[in-house]
Amino acid sequence: MTFNTLKEIYSIEATLPPNFKDFEIVGVAPLELATPNHLSYVDQKSYVKKLKDTKAGGVLIRAEYASKVPSASQAIITQNPHLAFAKISHAFKVDMFKTPSTKTPPNLGANVTLMPHVVVGEGVEIGDNTIIMANVVLGDGVKIGKNCKIYPNVTIYQNTQIGNEVIIHANSVIGSDGFGYAHTELGAHIKIEHTGIVQIDDFVEIGANTTIDRAVFGTTHIKQGVKIDNLVQVGHNCVLGEHSIIVSQVGLSGSTTMGRNVVLGGQVGTGGHMHIGEFTQIGGKGAVGKDLPPHTNYAGAIPAMEIHEWHHFLATLRRFAKKQKPSLIDKAKGLWKR
């Protein structure tokens, strides 16, 4: 299923509006980044306020919010904008490898090392003195800067952009699809094709077995100097601020953003669309369920608390437990025996 014009997209499950004007669609984009040849969508009331500034040529939207679409855009009325968007996204899918009739060689800088069994796609560029170790796979359009070191078995999907002095350790996957699905009334899961990219800036180091998902549209951005440990999951459209440190087993849900020099302890998890302010630290196993201000320290489990509040909570809990006669542990044992 492919689409080139707005009229063809209306054939999905939407209604032609009055004064319909057809135009060519070049892709999908968020409201704030869309051009007159892009399609966007609004699925939640919280995003309606962004409509007034959008330049999108068409917006998938429910009837109740259609009047908010600016006159320069066209409202594409549908009962389920998220589901309609998921179906349409397949028209703009970018494969990891094309099948050109004549494949052009990669653009290699001086002293580039390609070890055995490296797979290189169409239009790949690799900067001076970069080392690509055995069994690495580079999809079409990947660009890697100077003095980088890519360890064995790393897979870098199409159009990923990597700066200079970057280290990616073995078995990591950069640019795979994010985990995104829309759901039909019968509960079937319709995949959302991720058409964005991953951008990794200079002096980043990424540990072994880490995964960084490509954006739905736009960019998943790992900024300069970020250090990521092993076994970390970075979801689609996340932004990691300069010189942040992400410790092992952290899981960042889609569209988590953070300022510079953030430190996340082991097994920290975030909900989607959360922002963590600059120079904030979160202790191990902390679960972030709201935006966190800059220059703060958080700890605890679910949810993470400001660290002084967390210490007070623990002290209060201990005092409460000591006052119990019989102890809480003894009560628990008694309940268990019953």
Residue pairs with C-beta under 8 A, 6 or more apart in sequence:
1 87
1 90
1 91
2 91
3 9
3 25
3 88
3 91
4 24
4 25
5 22
5 23
5 24
5 25
6 20
6 21
6 22
6 23
6 25
6 39
6 57
6 58
6 74
6 76
7 16
7 20
7 22
9 25
9 39
9 58
9 76
9 88
10 16
10 76
12 78
12 84
12 87
12 88
13 78
13 79
13 80
13 83
13 84
13 87
14 60
14 76
14 77
14 78
14 84
15 77
15 78
17 74
17 75
17 76
17 77
20 74
21 74
23 36
23 37
23 57
24 37
25 37
25 38
25 39
25 57
25 58
25 91
26 35
26 37
26 38
27 37
27 38
27 39
27 92
27 195
27 217
28 38
28 39
28 40
28 41
28 85
28 88
28 89
28 92
28 195
28 217
29 35
29 38
29 39
29 40
29 56
29 217
29 218
30 40
30 217
30 218
31 40
31 42
31 47
31 50
31 51
31 53
31 54
31 56
31 59
32 50
32 53
32 54
33 217
33 218
34 40
34 54
34 55
34 56
34 57
35 55
35 56
35 57
36 55
36 56
36 57
36 72
37 57
38 56
38 57
39 56
39 57
39 58
39 59
39 60
39 76
39 88
40 54
40 56
40 58
40 59
40 60
41 59
41 60
41 61
41 81
41 82
41 84
41 85
42 48
42 50
42 51
42 59
42 60
42 61
42 62
42 65
42 81
43 81
43 82
43 85
45 65
48 65
48 68
51 59
51 65
51 68
51 69
51 70
51 73
52 68
52 70
54 70
54 73
55 72
55 73
56 73
57 73
57 74
58 73
58 74
58 75
58 76
59 69
59 73
59 74
59 75
59 76
60 76
60 78
60 81
60 84
60 85
60 88
61 68
61 69
61 75
61 76
61 77
61 78
61 81
62 77
62 78
62 79
62 81
63 77
66 75
66 77
69 75
76 84
78 84
80 182
82 182
83 182
83 183
83 184
83 190
85 182
85 192
86 180
86 181
86 182
86 190
86 191
86 192
87 182
87 190
89 192
89 193
89 195
89 216
90 191
90 193
92 193
92 195
93 193
93 195
94 158
94 159
94 195
95 140
95 158
96 121
96 139
96 140
96 157
96 158
97 121
97 122
97 139
97 140
97 158
98 121
98 122
98 140
100 122
103 122
104 122
104 123
106 120
106 123
106 124
106 125
106 126
106 138
107 124
107 125
107 126
108 114
108 126
109 126
109 127
109 128
109 129
109 130
109 146
110 128
110 129
111 128
111 129
112 126
112 127
112 128
112 129
112 130
112 131
112 132
113 130
113 131
113 132
114 120
114 132
115 131
115 132
115 133
115 134
115 136
115 152
116 134
116 135
117 134
117 135
118 132
118 133
118 134
118 135
118 136
118 137
118 138
119 136
119 137
119 138
120 138
121 138
121 139
121 140
121 141
121 142
121 158
122 140
122 141
123 140
123 141
124 138
124 140
124 141
124 142
124 143
124 144
125 142
125 143
125 144
126 132
126 144
127 144
127 145
127 146
127 147
127 148
127 164
128 146
128 147
129 146
129 147
130 144
130 145
130 146
130 147
130 148
130 149
130 150
131 148
131 149
131 150
132 138
132 144
132 150
133 149
133 150
133 151
133 152
133 154
134 152
134 153
135 152
135 153
136 150
136 151
136 152
136 153
136 154
136 155
136 156
137 154
137 155
137 156
138 144
138 156
139 156
139 157
139 158
139 159
139 160
139 175
140 158
140 159
141 158
141 159
142 156
142 157
142 158
142 159
142 160
142 161
142 162
143 160
143 161
143 162
144 150
144 156
144 162
144 166
145 162
145 163
145 164
145 165
145 166
145 202
146 164
146 165
147 164
147 165
148 162
148 164
148 165
148 166
148 167
148 168
149 166
149 167
149 168
150 156
150 168
151 167
151 168
151 169
151 170
151 208
152 170
152 171
153 170
153 171
154 168
154 169
154 170
154 171
154 172
154 173
154 174
155 172
155 173
155 174
155 176
156 162
156 168
156 174
156 175
157 173
157 174
157 175
157 176
157 198
157 214
158 175
159 175
159 197
160 174
160 175
160 197
160 198
160 199
160 200
160 214
161 197
161 198
161 199
161 200
162 168
162 174
162 200
163 200
163 201
163 202
163 203
163 204
163 224
164 202
164 203
165 202
165 203
166 200
166 202
166 203
166 204
166 205
166 206
167 204
167 205
167 206
168 174
168 205
168 206
169 205
169 206
169 207
169 208
169 210
169 230
170 208
170 209
171 208
171 209
172 206
172 207
172 208
172 209
172 210
172 211
172 212
173 210
173 211
173 212
174 198
174 200
174 206
174 211
174 212
175 197
175 198
175 212
175 213
175 214
176 211
176 212
176 213
176 214
177 191
177 193
177 194
177 213
177 214
177 236
178 192
178 194
178 213
178 214
178 215
178 216
178 235
178 236
178 237
178 254
179 213
179 235
179 236
179 254
180 191
180 192
180 194
180 216
180 236
180 254
181 189
181 190
181 191
181 192
182 189
182 190
182 192
183 189
183 190
184 190
192 216
194 213
194 214
194 215
194 216
194 217
194 236
195 215
195 216
195 217
196 214
196 215
196 216
196 217
196 218
196 219
196 220
196 236
196 237
197 214
197 215
197 219
197 220
198 212
198 213
198 214
198 215
198 219
198 220
198 221
198 222
199 219
199 220
199 221
199 222
200 206
200 212
200 222
201 221
201 222
201 223
201 224
201 225
201 226
201 242
202 224
202 225
203 224
203 225
204 222
204 224
204 225
204 226
204 227
204 228
205 226
205 227
205 228
206 212
206 222
206 228
207 228
207 229
207 230
207 231
207 232
207 248
208 230
208 231
209 230
209 231
210 228
210 229
210 230
210 231
210 232
210 233
210 234
211 232
211 233
211 234
212 220
212 222
212 234
213 220
213 234
213 235
213 236
213 238
213 254
214 220
214 236
215 236
215 237
216 236
216 237
216 254
218 237
219 237
220 234
220 235
220 236
220 237
220 238
220 239
221 238
221 239
221 240
222 228
222 234
222 240
223 239
223 240
223 241
223 242
223 244
223 260
224 242
224 243
225 242
225 243
226 240
226 241
226 242
226 243
226 244
226 245
226 246
227 243
227 244
227 245
227 246
228 234
228 240
228 246
229 246
229 247
229 248
229 250
229 266
230 248
231 248
231 249
232 246
232 247
232 248
232 249
232 250
232 251
232 252
233 250
233 251
233 252
234 240
234 246
234 252
235 251
235 252
235 253
235 254
235 255
235 256
235 272
236 254
236 255
237 254
237 255
238 252
238 254
238 255
238 256
238 257
239 256
239 257
239 258
240 246
240 258
240 262
241 257
241 258
241 259
241 260
241 261
241 262
241 278
242 260
242 261
243 260
243 261
244 258
244 260
244 261
244 262
244 263
244 264
245 262
245 263
245 264
246 252
246 264
247 263
247 264
247 265
247 266
247 268
247 284
248 266
248 267
249 266
249 267
250 264
250 266
250 267
250 268
250 269
251 267
251 268
251 269
251 270
252 269
252 270
253 269
253 270
253 271
253 272
253 273
253 274
254 272
254 273
255 272
255 273
256 270
256 271
256 272
256 273
256 274
256 275
256 276
256 288
257 274
257 275
257 276
258 275
258 276
258 277
258 278
258 280
259 275
259 276
259 277
259 278
259 279
259 280
259 294
260 278
260 279
261 278
261 279
262 276
262 277
262 278
262 279
262 280
262 281
262 282
263 280
263 281
263 282
264 282
264 286
265 281
265 282
265 283
265 284
265 285
265 286
266 284
266 285
267 284
267 285
268 282
268 283
268 284
268 285
268 286
268 287
268 288
268 304
269 286
269 287
269 288
270 276
270 287
270 288
271 288
271 289
274 288
274 289
274 290
274 291
274 292
275 291
275 292
276 282
276 288
276 291
276 292
277 291
277 292
277 293
277 294
277 295
277 296
278 294
278 295
279 294
279 295
280 292
280 293
280 294
280 295
280 296
280 297
280 298
281 296
281 297
281 298
282 288
282 292
282 297
282 298
282 299
282 304
283 297
283 298
283 299
283 300
283 304
283 307
285 301
286 298
286 299
286 300
286 301
286 303
286 304
287 301
287 302
287 303
287 304
288 298
288 303
288 304
289 302
289 303
289 304
290 303
292 298
292 304
296 306
297 306
297 307
298 304
298 305
298 306
298 307
298 310
299 305
299 307
299 310
299 311
300 310
300 313
304 310
305 313
321 327
321 328
324 331
